[in-house]
Amino acid sequence: MLPVTKKAEIVKRGILRVGTTGDYKPFSYRASANSPFVGADIEMAQRLARRLQVKLELVPTTWSGLMPDLAADKFDIAMGGISISEERAKQAYFSLPYLRDGKTPITRCDEVARYQSLAQIDQASTRVIVNPGGTNHSFVTQNIKSAQVQVYPDNNTIFDQIAIGKADVMLTDAIEARLQHELKPSLCAVHPEQTFTVSFKAYLLPQDREWKAYVDQWLREEASAPEPETKVLNFNAHVDKWLHHPWPRTHADAISFDPLRDLMVQRLNLMEDVAKHKWNQGLPIEDLQREQQVVANLGQQAAALGISPAWAEAFFRAQIEAAKQLQSAYFEQWQRQGITKFENVVSLEQVTRPKLDQLTGQLLQELARTWPGLLDQRQHSRLLASMQRISASQAISSALQTAQQPLVSTQIAK
Ligand SMILES: C=C(O[C@@H]1C=C(C(=O)O)C=C[C@H]1O)C(=O)O
């Protein structure tokens, strides 16, 4: 019996499974796990499926999971800005390369002339910034000896550091430099056509000759005339189109504040139970000792999550204020209605406060996730819109107004 080839398997299945990471613009991107994939290679995946006359299934993968997932047959091809490397080529095939890439400087546009060569860059007065761990970092380690090097771990804000003048140059892949120019026009790729190093993007395939031949032939047909110098198939127009895609300007633009709002509302929704308990027991609304408990361990937890501890405390103080405001509103209403006692009230100590404590942890997690968005004032109108997008009682809506103050306050240093 003849072995079943990859291509026959795909056609029989009626589905092309494409592995993709979703974190690499302009090739493969999605804002969150629930958002659709978009990008230059997502479009290519759609075209390949159309050519095969099968459906497309995009299989999420990660950079560290790429080779294991291919070996485990989780997808038929991986697409999304993958570079050809010797290491990967030991266990897989690569398609023909569709893009030439390599390291190039990116700097403020008015300083492009100052940072043309490595010799110009590698001066004591230059502040080079680099993200740790990857090929950018090893390139800097090998080539930068005299300049000041700042290792900066946050990929979402690293380019802002150059834009605001805290650093001068980053050495990164030409495609990344060109993309950042689109996102932040004050930054310019220095010479993305003549990179310091050379690497190639290609699609990653299982070791099946027939399947590789099919993909390569498809790529040849899709390409414009090859680039004369490099002989790489020419997808420049396609990649340029995706470079100009209206990507979110910063990662913060893609952060949804809705889950944070939902947790804040969830906390407020527990206040009816709290108030009923106090009403029945004749207890005051305010309990300063309990408030102290609520904020006691916040600082440490916040710091561990990368949130300013003082700000975290201010945020929870606002949640407590809102909680008391809402309980007062209930008390006034029950007074008017002449209610004396409620039946079946849940225990504050046994039930409601443990629930509140659990919400504290969840809120901190959510604050950490949305932190880049909270720090970015340009996100505040979106944040306020999210807070208004709930249908709740008048009392809850007005308590939420109190609760959201620290999120948009510019008084408190986050
Ligand atoms: C919610 C309660 O009521 C008030 C509000 C608190 C809070 O929001 O955590 C804490 C203590 C009280 O001042 C409570 O007593 O648990």
The ligand as an ORCA input file, in Angstrom:
! r2SCAN-3c Opt
* xyz 0 1
  C     -18.737     45.433     52.152
  C     -18.771     45.807     53.413
  O     -19.130     47.102     53.827
  C     -18.214     48.164     53.886
  C     -17.410     48.096     52.682
  C     -16.305     47.285     52.626
  C     -15.803     46.786     51.330
  O     -16.256     47.279     50.303
  O     -14.960     45.867     51.304
  C     -15.688     46.892     53.812
  C     -16.185     47.265     55.025
  C     -17.367     48.111     55.176
  O     -16.951     49.407     55.548
  C     -18.451     44.864     54.495
  O     -18.762     45.170     55.633
  O     -17.907     43.795     54.194
*
